[in-house]
Amino acid sequence: MGRARAGGLSRKTGINPVPIILFVLIAVLAGAGLYAWDYAWRRRQEAATKPPPPDVLVRSLIENIIGQQAVKAVSLDAVAGTVSATFESATFKPEEAEKDRQQWAQRARQFLTAEARLASDVILQVPEPIRAQVPAMGAIRKVTLTIVYRGATVATAVAERGKGVRVTFVDPRLK
């Protein structure tokens, strides 16, 4: 019976397997790390390009027209195809009524009607790229708006797809 010689493979071939094994192990670990990083990065990119929920989109569309921080509340009923939104008027300025009350009231009614028309049109006539990404936006048929000034309701408006905007002035100074 022969005795095994010490040194094994490195003695027979002159090649030490430890550095080769370490190199392969490091390469596998680096590849797995890069794969995990790439997978996580792709997930983050998908989440960043995902469209926002319809109610957030409605709020953003109205704020793009009326002004930042103007929208106080938004509710969306996707099944019924209705949106209700409350926003602060950017054009209602009762302090200007002291000059000429009749002319001010007429101008204020025009401005409030314009705000209601713009806000409802931007929701009902959503551009095709947005409608393709958020199908619930294309299903909206009716928009109900409440226009407030310093917490008090000034006017309400109802708009339906294919019909005009009906504005009701609530503030007694506008009648």
ROSE-4610 file (N, C-alpha, C; in Angstrom, 1 decimal, always signed):
// ROSE-4610
residu = [M/M/M/G/G/G/R/R/R/A/A/A/R/R/R/A/A/A/G/G/G/G/G/G/L/L/L/S/S/S/R/R/R/K/K/K/T/T/T/G/G/G/I/I/I/N/N/N/P/P/P/V/V/V/P/P/P/I/I/I/I/I/I/L/L/L/F/F/F/V/V/V/L/L/L/I/I/I/A/A/A/V/V/V/L/L/L/A/A/A/G/G/G/A/A/A/G/G/G/L/L/L/Y/Y/Y/A/A/A/W/W/W/D/D/D/Y/Y/Y/A/A/A/W/W/W/R/R/R/R/R/R/R/R/R/Q/Q/Q/E/E/E/A/A/A/A/A/A/T/T/T/K/K/K/P/P/P/P/P/P/P/P/P/P/P/P/D/D/D/V/V/V/L/L/L/V/V/V/R/R/R/S/S/S/L/L/L/I/I/I/E/E/E/N/N/N/I/I/I/I/I/I/G/G/G/Q/Q/Q/Q/Q/Q/A/A/A/V/V/V/K/K/K/A/A/A/V/V/V/S/S/S/L/L/L/D/D/D/A/A/A/V/V/V/A/A/A/G/G/G/T/T/T/V/V/V/S/S/S/A/A/A/T/T/T/F/F/F/E/E/E/S/S/S/A/A/A/T/T/T/F/F/F/K/K/K/P/P/P/E/E/E/E/E/E/A/A/A/E/E/E/K/K/K/D/D/D/R/R/R/Q/Q/Q/Q/Q/Q/W/W/W/A/A/A/Q/Q/Q/R/R/R/A/A/A/R/R/R/Q/Q/Q/F/F/F/L/L/L/T/T/T/A/A/A/E/E/E/A/A/A/R/R/R/L/L/L/A/A/A/S/S/S/D/D/D/V/V/V/I/I/I/L/L/L/Q/Q/Q/V/V/V/P/P/P/E/E/E/P/P/P/I/I/I/R/R/R/A/A/A/Q/Q/Q/V/V/V/P/P/P/A/A/A/M/M/M/G/G/G/A/A/A/I/I/I/R/R/R/K/K/K/V/V/V/T/T/T/L/L/L/T/T/T/I/I/I/V/V/V/Y/Y/Y/R/R/R/G/G/G/A/A/A/T/T/T/V/V/V/A/A/A/T/T/T/A/A/A/V/V/V/A/A/A/E/E/E/R/R/R/G/G/G/K/K/K/G/G/G/V/V/V/R/R/R/V/V/V/T/T/T/F/F/F/V/V/V/D/D/D/P/P/P/R/R/R/L/L/L/K/K/K]
num = [1/1/1/2/2/2/3/3/3/4/4/4/5/5/5/6/6/6/7/7/7/8/8/8/9/9/9/10/10/10/11/11/11/12/12/12/13/13/13/14/14/14/15/15/15/16/16/16/17/17/17/18/18/18/19/19/19/20/20/20/21/21/21/22/22/22/23/23/23/24/24/24/25/25/25/26/26/26/27/27/27/28/28/28/29/29/29/30/30/30/31/31/31/32/32/32/33/33/33/34/34/34/35/35/35/36/36/36/37/37/37/38/38/38/39/39/39/40/40/40/41/41/41/42/42/42/43/43/43/44/44/44/45/45/45/46/46/46/47/47/47/48/48/48/49/49/49/50/50/50/51/51/51/52/52/52/53/53/53/54/54/54/55/55/55/56/56/56/57/57/57/58/58/58/59/59/59/60/60/60/61/61/61/62/62/62/63/63/63/64/64/64/65/65/65/66/66/66/67/67/67/68/68/68/69/69/69/70/70/70/71/71/71/72/72/72/73/73/73/74/74/74/75/75/75/76/76/76/77/77/77/78/78/78/79/79/79/80/80/80/81/81/81/82/82/82/83/83/83/84/84/84/85/85/85/86/86/86/87/87/87/88/88/88/89/89/89/90/90/90/91/91/91/92/92/92/93/93/93/94/94/94/95/95/95/96/96/96/97/97/97/98/98/98/99/99/99/100/100/100/101/101/101/102/102/102/103/103/103/104/104/104/105/105/105/106/106/106/107/107/107/108/108/108/109/109/109/110/110/110/111/111/111/112/112/112/113/113/113/114/114/114/115/115/115/116/116/116/117/117/117/118/118/118/119/119/119/120/120/120/121/121/121/122/122/122/123/123/123/124/124/124/125/125/125/126/126/126/127/127/127/128/128/128/129/129/129/130/130/130/131/131/131/132/132/132/133/133/133/134/134/134/135/135/135/136/136/136/137/137/137/138/138/138/139/139/139/140/140/140/141/141/141/142/142/142/143/143/143/144/144/144/145/145/145/146/146/146/147/147/147/148/148/148/149/149/149/150/150/150/151/151/151/152/152/152/153/153/153/154/154/154/155/155/155/156/156/156/157/157/157/158/158/158/159/159/159/160/160/160/161/161/161/162/162/162/163/163/163/164/164/164/165/165/165/166/166/166/167/167/167/168/168/168/169/169/169/170/170/170/171/171/171/172/172/172/173/173/173/174/174/174/175/175/175]
x = [+0.8/+0.0/+0.9/+0.5/+1.3/+0.8/+1.6/+1.2/+1.0/-0.1/-0.5/+0.6/+0.9/+2.0/+1.4/+2.1/+1.6/+1.7/+0.8/+0.8/-0.2/-0.7/-1.7/-1.5/-2.5/-2.5/-1.4/-1.1/-0.1/+1.3/+1.5/+2.8/+2.9/+1.7/+1.7/+1.8/+1.0/+0.9/+1.7/+2.0/+2.7/+1.8/+0.5/-0.5/-1.2/-1.3/-1.9/-3.4/-4.4/-5.8/-6.4/-5.8/-6.4/-6.7/-5.7/-6.0/-7.1/-7.1/-8.2/-9.5/-9.6/-10.9/-11.3/-10.4/-10.7/-11.2/-10.5/-10.9/-12.3/-12.6/-14.0/-15.0/-14.7/-15.6/-15.9/-14.9/-15.0/-15.8/-15.5/-16.3/-17.8/-18.1/-19.5/-20.2/-19.5/-20.1/-20.3/-19.3/-19.4/-20.6/-20.7/-21.8/-23.1/-23.2/-24.5/-24.9/-23.9/-24.1/-24.6/-23.9/-24.4/-25.8/-26.1/-27.4/-28.5/-28.2/-29.1/-29.3/-28.2/-28.2/-29.1/-28.8/-29.6/-31.1/-31.4/-32.8/-33.5/-32.8/-33.4/-33.5/-32.5/-32.6/-33.7/-34.0/-35.1/-36.4/-36.5/-37.8/-38.0/-37.0/-37.2/-37.6/-37.0/-37.3/-38.8/-39.2/-40.6/-41.6/-41.2/-42.1/-42.1/-41.0/-40.9/-41.7/-41.8/-42.5/-43.9/-44.4/-45.8/-46.6/-47.7/-48.6/-49.2/-49.5/-50.1/-51.5/-52.1/-53.5/-54.4/-55.6/-56.4/-56.8/-57.0/-57.3/-56.1/-54.9/-53.7/-53.5/-53.8/-53.7/-54.7/-56.0/-57.0/-56.5/-56.0/-55.5/-54.4/-53.5/-52.3/-52.8/-53.8/-54.3/-55.0/-55.8/-56.4/-55.4/-54.4/-53.4/-52.6/-52.4/-51.7/-52.4/-53.7/-54.6/-54.8/-55.2/-55.6/-54.5/-53.6/-52.4/-52.0/-50.8/-50.2/-51.0/-51.2/-51.9/-53.3/-53.9/-55.2/-56.3/-56.0/-57.0/-57.1/-58.3/-58.4/-58.9/-59.7/-60.2/-60.5/-60.3/-60.7/-61.2/-62.4/-62.9/-63.3/-62.9/-63.2/-64.0/-65.0/-65.8/-65.6/-64.7/-64.4/-65.6/-66.4/-67.5/-68.6/-68.9/-69.9/-69.4/-68.1/-67.4/-67.6/-67.5/-67.7/-66.5/-66.2/-65.2/-65.8/-65.4/-65.8/-64.5/-64.4/-63.2/-63.5/-62.8/-62.9/-61.6/-61.7/-60.4/-60.7/-59.6/-59.6/-59.5/-60.4/-60.4/-59.2/-58.6/-57.4/-57.8/-59.1/-59.5/-60.5/-61.2/-62.2/-61.5/-61.7/-61.1/-62.2/-62.8/-63.9/-63.5/-62.2/-61.7/-61.8/-61.9/-62.1/-63.5/-64.4/-65.9/-66.2/-65.3/-65.5/-65.5/-64.9/-64.8/-66.1/-66.5/-67.8/-68.4/-69.4/-69.9/-70.5/-71.3/-71.9/-70.9/-69.9/-68.9/-68.1/-67.7/-67.0/-67.7/-69.0/-69.8/-69.8/-70.0/-70.0/-68.7/-67.6/-66.3/-66.0/-66.3/-66.1/-66.9/-68.1/-68.9/-68.2/-67.7/-67.0/-65.7/-65.0/-63.7/-64.0/-65.0/-65.3/-65.8/-66.6/-67.0/-65.9/-64.9/-63.7/-62.9/-62.8/-62.0/-62.7/-64.0/-64.8/-64.7/-64.8/-64.7/-63.3/-62.2/-60.9/-60.6/-61.0/-60.8/-61.6/-62.8/-63.6/-63.1/-62.7/-62.2/-60.9/-60.1/-58.8/-59.0/-60.1/-60.4/-61.2/-62.1/-63.0/-62.3/-61.4/-60.7/-59.2/-59.0/-57.6/-56.9/-55.7/-54.9/-54.8/-54.7/-54.7/-53.5/-52.3/-51.2/-51.6/-52.2/-52.6/-53.7/-54.7/-55.8/-55.4/-54.3/-53.8/-53.1/-52.5/-51.8/-52.7/-53.8/-54.7/-56.1/-56.6/-57.9/-59.1/-58.9/-60.0/-60.3/-59.3/-59.5/-60.4/-60.4/-61.2/-62.7/-62.9/-64.2/-65.0/-64.3/-65.0/-66.0/-67.2/-68.3/-68.8/-68.6/-69.2/-68.2/-68.1/-67.3/-68.1/-68.0/-68.6/-67.5/-67.6/-66.6/-67.2/-66.5/-66.9/-65.7/-66.0/-65.0/-65.2/-64.1/-64.2/-63.2/-63.5/-62.6/-62.5/-61.3/-61.0/-62.0/-62.2/-63.0/-64.5/-65.0/-66.4/-66.7/-67.8/-68.2/-68.6/-68.0/-68.4/-69.3/-69.0/-69.7/-69.6/-70.5/-70.4/-70.6/-70.0/-70.1/-70.3/-71.1/-71.3/-71.0/-70.1/-69.8/-70.0/-70.6/-70.7/-70.0/-69.5/-68.9/-69.9/-69.5/-70.4/-71.4/-71.4/-72.3/-71.5/-72.1/-71.4/-71.3/-70.7/-70.5/-71.7/-72.3/-73.4/-72.8/-72.8/-72.2/-73.3/-73.3/-74.3/-73.5/-73.8/-73.1/-73.8/-73.0/-73.6/-73.4/-72.3/-72.0/-73.0/-73.6/-74.7/-74.1/-72.9/-72.3/-72.3/-72.4/-72.4/-73.7/-74.8/-76.2/-76.6]
y = [-1.2/+0.0/+1.2/+2.1/+3.3/+4.4/+5.2/+6.4/+7.6/+8.4/+9.5/+10.6/+11.2/+12.2/+13.5/+14.3/+15.6/+16.6/+17.5/+18.5/+18.4/+17.2/+16.9/+17.5/+18.2/+18.8/+19.8/+20.6/+21.6/+21.0/+19.9/+19.2/+18.5/+18.0/+17.2/+18.1/+19.2/+20.1/+21.4/+21.7/+23.0/+24.2/+23.9/+25.0/+24.9/+26.0/+26.1/+26.4/+25.6/+25.8/+26.9/+27.2/+28.2/+29.6/+30.1/+31.4/+31.3/+30.2/+30.0/+29.9/+29.2/+29.0/+30.4/+31.2/+32.5/+33.4/+33.4/+34.2/+33.9/+32.6/+32.2/+32.6/+32.4/+32.8/+34.3/+35.1/+36.6/+37.0/+36.4/+36.7/+36.4/+35.2/+34.8/+35.8/+36.2/+37.1/+38.5/+39.0/+40.2/+40.2/+39.1/+39.0/+39.0/+38.3/+38.2/+39.6/+40.3/+41.6/+42.6/+42.5/+43.4/+43.0/+41.8/+41.3/+41.9/+41.7/+42.2/+43.7/+44.5/+45.9/+46.3/+45.6/+45.9/+45.7/+44.6/+44.2/+45.3/+45.7/+46.7/+48.1/+48.4/+49.7/+49.7/+48.5/+48.4/+48.6/+48.0/+48.1/+49.6/+50.3/+51.7/+52.5/+52.2/+52.9/+52.7/+51.4/+51.1/+51.9/+51.9/+52.6/+54.1/+54.7/+56.1/+56.5/+55.6/+55.9/+55.5/+54.9/+54.5/+55.7/+55.8/+57.0/+57.1/+58.3/+58.5/+58.0/+57.8/+57.5/+58.6/+58.3/+59.3/+60.5/+60.3/+61.5/+62.4/+61.9/+62.7/+63.4/+62.7/+63.3/+64.5/+64.3/+65.3/+66.6/+66.3/+67.4/+68.2/+67.5/+68.1/+68.9/+68.3/+69.0/+70.3/+70.3/+71.5/+72.5/+72.1/+73.0/+73.6/+72.9/+73.4/+74.6/+74.6/+75.7/+76.8/+76.5/+77.4/+78.0/+77.1/+77.5/+76.5/+76.6/+75.6/+75.7/+74.6/+74.5/+75.1/+75.2/+75.8/+74.7/+73.5/+72.4/+71.9/+72.0/+71.6/+70.2/+69.7/+68.3/+67.7/+66.5/+65.8/+64.4/+64.1/+62.7/+62.2/+61.0/+60.4/+59.1/+59.0/+57.7/+57.1/+56.2/+55.6/+54.9/+54.2/+53.4/+54.3/+55.4/+56.3/+57.3/+57.4/+58.4/+59.8/+60.1/+61.5/+61.9/+63.2/+63.8/+65.0/+65.1/+66.3/+66.9/+68.2/+68.9/+70.2/+70.6/+71.9/+72.6/+73.9/+74.6/+76.1/+76.7/+78.1/+79.0/+80.0/+80.8/+81.7/+81.8/+82.6/+84.0/+84.2/+85.5/+86.2/+85.6/+86.3/+87.2/+88.5/+89.5/+90.5/+90.2/+91.1/+92.4/+92.6/+93.9/+94.9/+94.5/+95.4/+95.8/+95.3/+95.6/+97.1/+97.7/+99.0/+100.0/+99.8/+100.8/+100.9/+99.8/+99.8/+98.4/+98.3/+97.0/+96.2/+96.9/+96.2/+95.7/+96.5/+96.1/+95.0/+95.1/+94.1/+92.7/+92.7/+91.5/+90.9/+91.7/+91.1/+90.5/+91.2/+90.7/+89.4/+89.4/+88.3/+87.1/+87.2/+86.1/+85.6/+86.5/+86.0/+85.3/+85.8/+85.1/+83.7/+83.7/+82.4/+81.4/+81.9/+81.0/+80.5/+81.3/+80.9/+79.9/+80.1/+79.2/+77.8/+77.8/+76.5/+75.9/+76.6/+76.0/+75.4/+76.2/+75.7/+74.4/+74.4/+73.3/+72.1/+72.3/+71.1/+70.6/+71.5/+71.1/+70.3/+70.7/+70.0/+68.5/+68.3/+67.0/+66.2/+66.8/+66.1/+65.8/+66.7/+66.6/+66.3/+65.2/+64.7/+64.3/+64.7/+64.3/+62.8/+62.3/+60.9/+60.2/+60.7/+60.0/+59.7/+60.7/+60.5/+59.4/+59.6/+58.6/+57.2/+57.0/+55.7/+55.1/+55.9/+55.4/+55.2/+56.1/+56.1/+56.0/+54.8/+54.6/+55.2/+55.3/+55.9/+57.3/+58.0/+59.4/+59.5/+58.6/+58.6/+58.2/+57.6/+57.2/+58.3/+59.4/+60.5/+61.2/+61.3/+61.9/+63.2/+63.3/+64.5/+65.0/+66.3/+67.0/+68.0/+67.9/+68.9/+69.6/+71.0/+71.8/+72.7/+72.9/+73.9/+74.9/+76.1/+77.2/+77.9/+78.0/+78.7/+79.9/+80.8/+81.9/+82.0/+81.8/+81.8/+80.9/+79.7/+78.8/+78.8/+79.9/+80.1/+79.8/+79.1/+78.7/+79.9/+80.2/+81.3/+80.9/+79.7/+79.2/+77.7/+77.1/+75.7/+75.5/+74.5/+74.3/+72.8/+72.5/+71.1/+71.1/+70.2/+70.0/+68.6/+68.3/+67.0/+66.9/+65.7/+65.5/+65.8/+66.7/+67.0/+68.1/+68.6/+69.7/+70.9/+72.0/+73.2/+73.1/+74.1/+74.2/+75.0/+74.5/+75.3/+75.8/+77.1/+77.7/+78.3/+78.0/+78.6/+79.4/+80.7/+81.6/+81.6/+81.3/+81.1/+82.4/+83.1/+84.3/+85.4/+86.0/+87.0/+88.3/+88.5/+89.7/+89.5/+88.3/+88.1/+88.1/+88.2/+88.1/+89.5]
z = [+0.0/+0.0/+0.0/-0.9/-1.1/-0.2/+0.1/+0.9/+0.0/+0.3/-0.5/-0.3/-1.3/-1.2/-0.7/+0.0/+0.5/-0.7/-0.7/-1.8/-2.8/-3.1/-4.1/-5.4/-5.9/-7.3/-7.5/-6.6/-6.8/-7.0/-6.4/-6.5/-7.9/-8.3/-9.6/-10.8/-10.8/-12.0/-11.8/-10.6/-10.4/-10.3/-10.3/-10.2/-8.8/-8.1/-6.8/-7.0/-6.6/-6.9/-6.0/-4.9/-4.0/-4.6/-5.4/-6.0/-7.1/-7.8/-8.8/-8.1/-7.1/-6.4/-5.8/-5.2/-4.7/-5.8/-7.0/-8.1/-8.6/-8.7/-9.2/-8.2/-6.9/-5.8/-5.8/-6.0/-6.0/-7.2/-8.4/-9.6/-9.5/-8.9/-8.7/-7.7/-6.6/-5.7/-6.3/-7.1/-7.8/-8.8/-9.5/-10.5/-9.8/-8.7/-8.0/-7.4/-6.9/-6.4/-7.5/-8.6/-9.8/-10.2/-10.3/-10.6/-9.6/-8.3/-7.3/-7.4/-7.6/-7.8/-9.0/-10.1/-11.3/-11.2/-10.5/-10.3/-9.4/-8.3/-7.5/-8.2/-9.0/-9.8/-10.8/-11.5/-12.4/-11.7/-10.5/-9.7/-9.3/-8.9/-8.6/-9.8/-11.0/-12.2/-12.6/-12.5/-12.8/-11.9/-10.6/-9.6/-9.9/-10.4/-10.7/-11.9/-12.9/-14.1/-14.1/-13.0/-12.8/-12.7/-13.4/-13.2/-11.8/-11.4/-10.1/-10.1/-8.9/-8.8/-9.4/-9.9/-10.6/-9.7/-8.4/-7.6/-7.5/-7.4/-7.4/-8.7/-9.8/-11.1/-11.3/-10.8/-10.9/-10.1/-8.9/-8.1/-8.8/-9.4/-10.1/-11.3/-12.1/-13.3/-12.9/-11.8/-11.4/-10.9/-10.1/-9.6/-10.7/-11.8/-12.9/-13.5/-13.4/-14.0/-13.0/-11.8/-10.8/-10.0/-9.6/-8.8/-7.8/-7.3/-6.4/-5.0/-4.4/-3.1/-3.1/-4.3/-4.4/-4.1/-4.4/-4.3/-2.8/-2.3/-0.9/-0.7/-1.6/-1.5/-2.9/-3.1/-4.4/-4.0/-4.6/-4.4/-5.8/-6.1/-7.4/-7.2/-7.9/-7.9/-9.3/-9.5/-10.8/-11.4/-10.5/-11.0/-11.6/-10.9/-11.4/-12.4/-12.5/-13.4/-13.0/-11.7/-11.2/-10.4/-10.4/-9.7/-8.9/-7.7/-6.9/-6.4/-6.6/-6.2/-5.5/-4.5/-3.9/-4.0/-4.5/-4.6/-4.3/-3.9/-3.5/-4.8/-4.9/-6.1/-6.1/-7.3/-7.5/-8.0/-8.4/-9.0/-8.1/-7.2/-6.4/-5.4/-5.5/-4.7/-4.2/-3.0/-2.6/-2.1/-1.8/-1.5/-2.6/-3.8/-5.0/-5.2/-4.4/-4.5/-4.0/-3.3/-2.7/-3.9/-5.0/-6.0/-6.8/-7.4/-8.2/-8.0/-7.1/-6.7/-7.9/-8.8/-9.9/-10.9/-11.2/-12.2/-11.5/-10.3/-9.6/-9.6/-9.3/-9.2/-10.6/-11.7/-13.0/-13.4/-13.1/-13.4/-12.5/-11.3/-10.4/-10.9/-11.4/-12.0/-13.2/-14.0/-15.3/-14.9/-13.9/-13.6/-12.9/-12.0/-11.4/-12.4/-13.4/-14.5/-15.3/-15.6/-16.3/-15.5/-14.2/-13.4/-13.4/-13.3/-13.3/-14.7/-15.7/-17.1/-17.3/-16.9/-17.1/-16.3/-15.0/-14.2/-14.6/-15.1/-15.5/-16.9/-17.8/-19.1/-19.0/-18.1/-18.0/-17.4/-16.7/-16.2/-17.3/-17.9/-18.9/-20.2/-20.6/-21.9/-21.6/-20.9/-20.6/-21.9/-22.1/-23.3/-23.4/-24.6/-24.9/-24.2/-24.1/-23.4/-21.9/-21.3/-19.9/-19.8/-20.7/-20.7/-20.9/-21.8/-22.1/-20.8/-20.0/-18.8/-17.6/-17.5/-16.4/-17.0/-17.3/-18.0/-17.2/-15.9/-15.0/-15.4/-16.0/-16.3/-17.6/-18.4/-19.6/-19.2/-18.1/-17.7/-16.9/-16.7/-15.9/-16.9/-16.4/-17.2/-16.6/-15.3/-14.6/-13.5/-13.5/-12.6/-11.8/-10.5/-9.6/-8.8/-9.0/-8.4/-7.3/-6.2/-5.2/-5.1/-5.4/-5.4/-4.1/-3.3/-2.0/-2.0/-1.0/-0.8/+0.7/+1.3/+2.7/+3.5/+2.9/+3.6/+3.4/+2.8/+2.5/+1.0/+0.8/-0.6/-1.3/-2.5/-3.3/-4.5/-5.1/-6.2/-6.3/-7.0/-7.3/-8.8/-9.4/-10.8/-11.1/-12.1/-12.5/-14.0/-14.4/-15.9/-16.2/-17.4/-17.9/-19.3/-19.6/-20.9/-22.0/-22.9/-24.0/-23.7/-22.5/-22.1/-21.5/-21.4/-20.9/-19.3/-18.8/-17.3/-16.8/-15.7/-15.0/-13.7/-13.6/-12.4/-11.5/-10.3/-9.3/-8.3/-8.3/-7.4/-6.0/-5.0/-3.6/-2.8/-3.0/-2.3/-2.6/-1.6/-1.8/-2.5/-2.4/-3.1/-4.6/-5.1/-6.6/-7.2/-6.5/-7.0/-7.5]
